[in-house]
Amino acid sequence: MTRIAPDGTVLVAEWPGLPPEYGADERADMQAVVDQLNRLLGKPLGSLPERKQPVHRIQTDATGTVWAQLSAPGKRIPAELLPPNPNPMQPTWYDPDRWAAFEADGTMRFIVDLPADHRLLDRDGNRLLCVATDEEGEEHVVVLYIVPDRSR
């Protein structure tokens, strides 16, 4: 359900569905990191919630599109990308970069799953500015264009 104010702005947009659960291995590793951090800060230990937070960030672009970075099932960081002697608070999991784009009235436009070797820098309507890392570790600025799937 979407509630719209008299001036046409979206007050509330509800998106039905549940955020992803932690996988068993991801939960155990992330719990160890959180426990270590809480000990360091002198805070009481507690369990991670059953599910991840649904959204990490919400931003708008110059076209008025609202972008929400969605949480997703975690992926383990390959061992060769971790430091040789990681500290106990080194995360070993990451959420793939997934974004949902909404019109100003709350209507969903699309969901974008970025390739694993891409990092989002900026967005504008149907264009994404990213940094892509090639096989040699070189970084390149790329612009991705989102085109509608006309096969449906």
N, C-alpha and C positions, 0 to 999 in steps of 0.2 A: 504494500500500500504506500502510495506517495501522497504527502500532504503539501499543497501549494498555497503560498501566501497570496493575498489580493494583488500584490505587485508582480506576481508571476514567478517569484523565487521559490525554490524547494525548501520547505521547512524540515521535512523528515522523509527519507526514502528507506523503506525496509526491503531487505533482500532476503527472501526465505532461503533456508538452508543452514547447515551446520558447518562451522570451520573444521579443518582437518584435525584428526587425532594425531598424537605423537606415535611413531612406530616404537616398538619395544626397545630396540637398540638405541634409537635416537633419544628416547625418554631417559634411559639409564645414563647415557653420556651427558645429556644436558642437565639432569638432576645432579650429577657429580660437580659440574661447573657451578651451578646455582648454590649448592651446599658450600663449596669452597669460598665463593664470594660472600655468602652470608656469614661464614665463620670469620672471614677477614674483616667484615664490617661490624661484627658483634651482634648480628641479628639472629633471631631464632630460625631454626631449620624448618622447612615446610615442603610439602609435595608440590610438584608442578601441577597445573590444572589438567583435567582430562583432555581438553582440546586446546589447540593453539589460539591465540588472538586472531580474529578473522581478518583484520586489516593492519598492515604495518604503517602505511602513510596514506594521506589523502591530499591531493594537490589539484590545482586548476591550471589550465594553460590559457594563452591569449585568445583562443577561439571560444572559451567558455566551457570546454570539455572538462569534466571532473574525472580525475584519475585516482583509482584506489589500488595500492599495491597489496595483493591478496597473499595470505599465508598459504602454504602448500605442504604436502608431505615432504619431509626433509630428505636431503641427499648427503651421503657421507663425503667429506672432503678427501680426495685421494691422498694416501700417505706421502707420496712424493711431493705434494704441495704444502705439507705441514713442516714446521721447523724440526730439525733432527732431535732436539730435546725440548718438546713443548712444555710450557708450564701447565699446572693443573687446571687453570682457567681458560686454556686454549679451546675454543669451540672446534669440534670436529665434524659438525653438520652445518648445512646452510639450506635455506629455502630457495628453490628456483625462483627466478625473477618473473613474476606473473602479475599483470596489470589488467584491471577492468576499467573501461572508459564509459562514461555516462554523459548523456545530453544534460543541459541545464535543468530540464524538467524531471530528471531522474531516470529517463529511459536508457537502458543499457545499449551501447553501440556495439561493443565487441570486448573480447578478452584476448590478451596477447601473452603468449609464453615466449620469452626471449630465449634465443639459443644460449647454451651454457657458457660459451666463450664470449658473450656480449654483456656489456654493462651499460645501463641506461643513464644518459646524461641529462637529456631534456626531451620534451614532447610538445607537439603542436598539431592538434586536430588528428590527421591520419599519418603524421610523420613522426618518427622516433630518431633521435640523435643518440648514437651509441659509440662505445669503444669496443672494438673486436680484437681479440688476441689470436694471432695465428699459431701454427704448429711450432714455430721457432721462438715464440714468446714475444714477438713484436706486436705492438699495439697500433691499430689503425682506426681513424674516425670514420664511421659509416652512417648513412642515413637510410632507414628502413621506411618503406611506404606500406601502409595497410590498405589492401584492396579487398572489396567485398567478395565473398565466395558466391559466385553466380550459379554454382552447380545445384544449389538447394531450391 
